[in-house]
Amino acid sequence: MTFLSKKLKKKQMNKIFLILKREYISRVKKRSFLLTTFLTPLLIGGLYALAIYLAVSDSEEKIVKVIDESGYFSLKLKDRGSIKFEFIDESLADGRENVESGDFTALLYIPELEIDDPQNIKLYAMNTPGMEVVGSVDRALEEVIKSEKMVRLGLKKETLDSLNTDIKVTSINLSGSKEKAGSSSVAMGIGSFSGVLIYMFMLIYGAQVMRGVMQEKTSKIVEILVSSVKPFQLMMGKILGVAGVGLTQFILWFLLTAIVISFAGPLMGDAVTPVVETGQQVAATAPAASNEIIVKIQEVVSTLNIPLLIGAFLFYFLTGYLFYAALFAMIGSAVDSEADTQQFMLPIMLPLIASMMFLGAILKDPSGPLAFWLSIIPFSSPIIMMIRIPFDVPLWQLGLSMVLMVAGFIGTTWMAGRVYRVGILMYGSKVNYKVMAKWLMMKN
């Protein structure tokens, strides 16, 4: 009996592998797969190069004309970057007419005011000014008012500067056998990026499983397939096949994007050269501060448990997809068209949406009760636990989350398989939660 059972299991696994292979090859050969796989890194690299180009080439001066009736600001407003101030001796009406002619970016009108309570300062422009213009004007005005108040109080700028003290607190993590420095900003960046990446993967490729099941069901191909394989084997083969496609695409995206970005930098060399030269002149005045920042970054990166981050990412990357792909396959087998999926999609998507909505609360307190429970529940743990791991999650919490994630995947797969075996052969019938519950409880 043992030999026969092993042989039967091997035969079942071979069938799942054949379906997996068919699903994988049929998808990677599609023109859409090839285009998205190879064009996406080029698009990302192009956007990266464009961002650099725009950052270094945006040297257009923005002229802000100033009418100062107060007398406090005349010739005291300092230019800020590309924002240049020019004082004019005109009436407000004449200045507004000149704005409409488009000779300059904006008109700053400063009426007579009290320096302790400056009110009614206006910035006129043909269109709503951008944040750069508004922010620069605000900062320039604040500096002048601050200097004027210091003069009234008999204070010198050197005296005020001596009161400013920069405090840098180093975070020390006491978990583990020895102390280590930590950085909340680095942990937040890595955790957020990992969580969002897993969210996108589950959403995109889970939906592909659902659409693939619906297409086979509506085209009646499934009737031929189930004559030689069990519905559960068909479902598992499809889920694992799409997972292989997703992993292949993700790895290629990562490698190709790194290659494209590495080539984009040298290609932008001519455009970046003027800015680099300027940056070198500035950096020459403060080499110690620059070296200190580099050393600090190296220290923070060296404290991260890179193998744990990579291993956990791959685990939740796969188990999270398998967990939700089974549910998507269950929906695809129960409906006849994509329009009918709407009533079933919301309950499945709600935990994923909630995980992203609670992102701010999790980052605010990554060790709190909300973060703990959301990282344990399989519906949200792939995203939330990846956000928490850079903050040094206790190993027992990580282990519990992984065990429950595997149990959740097995549970959703079993439940999806029960519905799938009935729903995949049902056509034209209106399906709701009551009908799906009936299919779930039906005996073989």
C-alpha positions in Angstrom: 0.0 0.0 0.0 2.9 2.3 0.8 4.5 1.8 -2.6 1.1 2.3 -4.4 0.4 5.5 -2.4 3.8 6.9 -3.2 3.4 6.0 -6.9 -0.1 7.7 -6.9 1.3 10.8 -5.3 4.1 10.9 -7.8 1.6 10.6 -10.6 -0.5 13.4 -9.2 2.6 15.6 -8.8 3.6 14.9 -12.4 0.2 16.1 -13.6 0.5 19.3 -11.5 3.9 19.8 -13.0 2.7 19.3 -16.5 -0.1 21.9 -16.0 2.5 24.2 -14.4 4.8 23.8 -17.3 2.0 24.5 -19.8 0.8 27.5 -17.9 4.3 28.9 -17.6 5.4 28.4 -21.2 2.2 29.6 -22.7 2.4 32.9 -20.7 6.2 33.6 -21.2 5.8 33.2 -24.9 3.1 35.9 -25.2 4.1 39.1 -26.8 2.6 41.1 -23.9 4.9 39.3 -21.4 8.0 40.0 -23.5 7.0 43.6 -24.1 6.3 44.4 -20.4 9.3 42.5 -19.2 11.8 44.2 -21.5 10.2 47.6 -21.9 9.4 48.3 -18.2 13.2 48.5 -17.2 13.8 50.7 -20.2 10.9 52.9 -19.1 12.2 53.0 -15.5 15.7 53.8 -16.7 14.4 56.5 -19.1 12.4 58.1 -16.3 15.5 58.0 -14.1 17.6 59.7 -16.8 14.8 62.2 -17.4 14.6 63.0 -13.7 18.4 63.6 -13.6 18.3 65.7 -16.7 15.4 67.9 -15.5 17.1 68.3 -12.1 20.3 69.5 -13.6 18.9 71.5 -16.5 16.2 73.4 -14.7 18.2 76.7 -14.3 15.6 79.1 -15.7 15.4 82.2 -13.5 12.0 83.1 -12.1 11.8 86.9 -11.6 9.6 88.1 -8.8 9.0 91.9 -8.9 8.5 93.5 -5.5 6.4 96.6 -4.6 7.4 97.4 -1.0 5.2 100.1 0.6 6.4 99.2 4.1 10.0 100.1 3.6 11.2 97.2 5.7 12.2 94.9 2.8 13.7 97.3 0.2 16.9 95.7 -1.1 17.0 93.3 1.8 15.2 90.3 0.1 17.9 87.8 -0.9 17.7 85.7 -4.0 17.0 82.0 -3.3 18.2 79.6 -6.0 16.5 80.4 -9.3 14.1 82.9 -7.6 15.3 86.4 -8.2 13.8 89.5 -6.6 13.6 92.9 -8.3 12.2 96.0 -6.6 10.1 98.4 -8.7 8.7 101.8 -7.9 5.3 101.4 -9.4 1.7 101.4 -8.2 -0.1 98.1 -7.6 -2.4 98.7 -10.6 0.6 99.2 -13.0 2.4 96.1 -11.5 -0.7 93.9 -12.0 -0.9 95.0 -15.7 2.8 94.1 -16.2 2.1 90.6 -14.7 -0.6 90.1 -17.3 1.9 91.0 -20.1 4.0 88.1 -18.9 7.3 89.9 -18.5 8.0 88.2 -15.2 6.8 85.3 -13.0 5.0 87.0 -10.2 4.4 90.3 -8.4 5.0 90.5 -4.6 3.0 93.3 -3.0 4.0 94.3 0.5 1.6 97.0 2.0 2.3 99.2 5.0 2.4 96.8 8.0 3.5 96.2 11.5 6.6 94.1 11.7 5.3 92.2 14.7 2.1 91.2 12.8 2.7 91.3 9.0 -0.6 90.9 7.2 -2.1 91.3 3.7 1.1 90.5 1.8 0.0 89.2 -1.6 1.7 87.4 -4.5 0.1 88.0 -7.9 0.6 85.7 -10.9 -1.2 84.7 -14.0 -1.4 81.1 -12.8 -1.2 79.6 -9.3 2.5 79.8 -8.4 4.3 76.5 -7.7 5.6 75.4 -4.3 9.1 76.5 -5.2 8.1 80.1 -5.8 5.7 80.4 -2.8 8.2 78.7 -0.5 11.1 80.8 -1.6 9.1 84.0 -1.1 7.9 82.9 2.3 11.5 82.1 3.5 13.0 85.3 2.1 10.3 87.4 3.9 10.8 85.5 7.1 14.6 86.1 7.1 14.1 89.9 6.7 11.5 90.1 9.5 13.7 88.0 11.7 16.7 90.2 11.2 14.5 93.3 11.8 13.3 91.9 15.1 16.8 91.0 16.2 17.9 94.6 15.6 15.0 95.9 17.7 15.9 93.6 20.5 19.6 94.5 20.3 20.6 91.0 19.4 23.4 90.0 17.0 23.1 87.1 14.5 26.1 85.5 16.0 24.4 85.5 19.5 21.3 83.8 18.1 23.3 81.3 16.1 25.1 80.3 19.3 21.8 79.4 20.9 21.1 76.8 18.1 22.4 73.4 19.1 22.2 70.3 16.9 21.4 67.1 18.8 21.9 63.8 17.1 20.6 60.8 19.1 21.9 57.4 18.1 19.4 54.6 18.4 20.9 51.5 20.1 19.1 48.1 19.6 19.5 45.9 22.7 17.8 42.8 21.2 20.2 40.0 20.6 23.5 39.1 22.1 25.2 42.5 21.6 24.2 46.1 21.1 23.9 47.5 17.6 23.0 50.9 16.1 19.8 51.3 14.2 18.1 53.8 11.9 14.4 54.3 11.9 14.5 56.1 8.5 16.4 53.3 6.8 14.2 50.7 8.3 11.1 52.6 7.3 12.3 52.9 3.7 13.2 49.2 3.3 10.0 48.0 5.0 7.7 50.2 3.0 9.3 49.3 -0.3 9.2 45.6 0.5 5.5 45.8 1.6 4.4 47.8 -1.5 6.2 45.4 -3.8 4.5 42.3 -2.3 1.2 44.1 -2.5 1.6 44.8 -6.2 2.7 41.3 -6.9 -0.2 39.7 -5.1 -2.7 42.0 -6.8 -1.3 41.7 -10.4 -0.6 38.0 -10.6 -3.6 37.0 -8.4 -5.9 38.7 -10.9 -4.1 36.9 -13.7 -5.0 33.6 -12.1 -8.6 34.6 -11.8 -8.8 35.7 -15.5 -7.1 32.6 -16.7 -9.6 30.4 -14.9 -12.5 32.3 -16.3 -11.1 32.2 -19.8 -10.7 28.4 -19.7 -14.2 28.0 -18.1 -16.0 30.1 -20.7 -14.1 28.6 -23.6 -15.1 25.1 -22.4 -11.4 24.0 -22.5 -11.7 23.0 -18.9 -14.2 20.2 -19.8 -11.4 18.5 -21.7 -8.8 19.1 -19.1 -10.8 17.7 -16.1 -11.3 14.4 -18.0 -7.6 13.6 -17.4 -6.7 15.6 -14.3 -8.6 16.4 -11.1 -9.9 20.0 -10.6 -7.6 20.5 -7.6 -4.5 19.5 -9.7 -5.6 21.9 -12.4 -6.0 24.7 -9.9 -2.6 24.1 -8.3 -0.8 23.8 -11.6 -2.3 27.2 -12.7 -1.5 28.9 -9.5 2.1 27.7 -9.4 2.6 28.3 -13.1 1.6 32.0 -12.8 3.8 32.2 -9.7 6.7 31.1 -11.9 5.9 33.6 -14.5 5.7 36.4 -11.8 9.1 35.4 -10.3 10.7 35.2 -13.7 9.4 38.7 -14.6 10.4 40.1 -11.3 14.0 38.8 -11.4 14.3 40.1 -15.0 12.9 43.5 -14.0 15.4 43.7 -11.2 18.4 42.8 -13.3 17.5 44.8 -16.4 16.6 47.9 -14.4 19.9 47.7 -12.6 21.7 47.4 -15.9 19.7 50.3 -17.5 20.3 52.6 -14.6 24.0 51.8 -14.5 24.2 52.9 -18.1 21.9 55.9 -17.7 24.4 57.7 -15.4 27.4 57.8 -17.8 25.1 58.8 -20.7 23.9 61.8 -18.6 27.5 62.7 -17.9 27.6 65.8 -20.1 24.5 67.2 -18.6 25.5 66.5 -15.0 29.1 67.8 -15.3 28.3 71.5 -14.5 26.3 70.5 -11.4 29.0 68.0 -10.3 31.6 70.8 -10.6 29.5 73.1 -8.5 28.8 70.3 -6.0 32.6 69.6 -5.8 33.3 73.3 -5.0 30.7 73.2 -2.2 31.8 69.8 -1.0 35.4 71.1 -0.8 34.4 73.5 2.0 32.9 70.7 4.1 34.8 67.4 3.5 34.5 66.3 7.1 30.7 66.6 7.1 30.5 64.7 3.9 32.7 61.9 5.1 30.7 61.7 8.3 27.5 61.2 6.4 29.0 58.4 4.3 30.4 56.6 7.4 27.0 56.9 9.1 25.2 55.3 6.1 27.8 52.5 6.0 27.3 51.9 9.8 23.5 51.7 9.4 23.6 49.3 6.4 26.1 47.1 8.2 23.6 46.7 11.1 20.9 45.3 8.8 20.4 41.5 8.8 20.5 41.3 5.0 20.1 37.4 4.8 17.0 37.6 7.0 15.5 40.4 4.9 16.1 38.5 1.7 14.8 35.2 3.1 11.7 36.8 4.6 11.0 38.7 1.5 11.1 35.6 -0.7 8.9 33.7 1.9 6.2 36.3 2.1 6.5 37.1 -1.6 5.6 33.5 -2.5 3.3 32.5 0.4 1.3 35.8 0.1 0.8 35.2 -3.6 -0.2 31.6 -3.1 -2.6 32.5 -0.3 -4.5 35.1 -2.4 -4.1 33.3 -5.7 -6.1 30.4 -4.4 -8.9 32.8 -3.4 -8.7 34.5 -6.9 -8.9 31.1 -8.5 -12.0 30.3 -6.4 -13.7 33.4 -7.7 -12.7 32.7 -11.3 -14.2 29.3 -11.1 -17.5 30.5 -9.7 -18.3 33.3 -12.2 -18.8 33.4 -15.9 -17.6 37.0 -16.6 -15.3 39.6 -15.1 -18.3 41.8 -14.3 -19.6 39.2 -11.9 -16.4 39.2 -9.9 -17.1 42.6 -8.3 -19.3 41.3 -5.5 -16.6 38.7 -4.5 -13.5 40.9 -5.0 -14.2 43.5 -2.2 -14.0 41.0 0.8 -10.7 39.6 -0.6 -9.2 43.0 -1.5 -10.3 44.7 1.8 -7.4 43.2 3.9 -4.9 44.3 1.3 -6.3 47.8 1.1 -6.5 48.0 4.9 -2.8 47.0 5.1 -1.8 49.9 2.9 -4.1 52.3 4.8 -2.6 51.3 8.2 0.9 51.8 6.8 1.4 55.1 8.6 0.2 53.7 11.9 2.5 50.7 11.6 5.5 52.9 10.9 4.6 55.1 13.8 4.7 52.2 16.3 6.1 49.0 14.6 6.1 47.1 17.9 2.5 48.1 19.0 -0.5 45.8 19.3 -2.0 46.9 15.9 1.3 46.1 14.1 1.6 42.8 16.0 -1.9 41.5 15.2 -1.8 42.6 11.5 1.6 40.9 11.1 0.2 37.6 12.5 -3.1 37.4 10.6 -2.4 35.7 7.2 -4.6 38.1 5.3 -2.3 41.1 6.1 0.9 39.5 7.4 2.8 39.4 4.0 2.7 43.2 3.8 2.8 44.2 7.5 5.5 41.8 8.6 7.8 42.9 5.8 7.3 46.4 7.1 8.2 45.4 10.6 11.2 43.1 10.0 13.7 46.0 9.5 12.7 47.2 12.9 14.0 43.9 14.5 10.9 41.9 15.1 11.3 39.2 17.8 12.0 35.9 16.3 9.1 34.2 18.0 6.7 36.7 16.4 8.3 36.1 12.9 8.1 32.3 13.4 4.5 32.5 14.5 3.6 34.6 11.5 5.3 32.2 9.1 3.6 29.2 10.6 0.2 30.8 10.4 1.0 32.0 6.9 1.7 28.4 5.8 -1.4 27.2 7.6 -3.5 30.0 6.0 -2.2 29.0 2.5 -3.1 25.4 3.1 -6.5 26.5 4.4 -7.4 28.8 1.5 -6.1 26.2 -1.0 -8.3 23.5 0.5 -11.3 25.9 0.6 -10.7 27.1 -3.0 -10.3 23.5 -4.2 -13.7 22.5 -2.8 -15.4 25.4 -4.6 -13.2 25.1 -7.7 -14.2 21.4 -8.3 -17.9 22.3 -8.6 -17.8 25.9 -9.9 -15.4 25.2 -12.8 -18.1 23.1 -14.5 -21.0 25.4 -13.7 -22.3 27.7 -16.5 -25.1 30.3 -16.5 -26.0 30.0 -12.9 -26.2 33.0 -10.6 -23.6 32.5 -7.8 -23.6 34.2 -4.4 -22.0 33.5 -1.1 -24.8 31.1 -0.1 -24.2 29.0 -3.3 -20.5 29.0 -2.8 -20.9 27.9 0.8 -23.1 25.0 -0.4 -20.4 24.0 -2.9 -17.8 24.2 -0.1 -19.7 21.7 2.1 -20.7 19.3 -0.8 -19.3 15.8 -0.5 -17.4 14.2 -3.3 
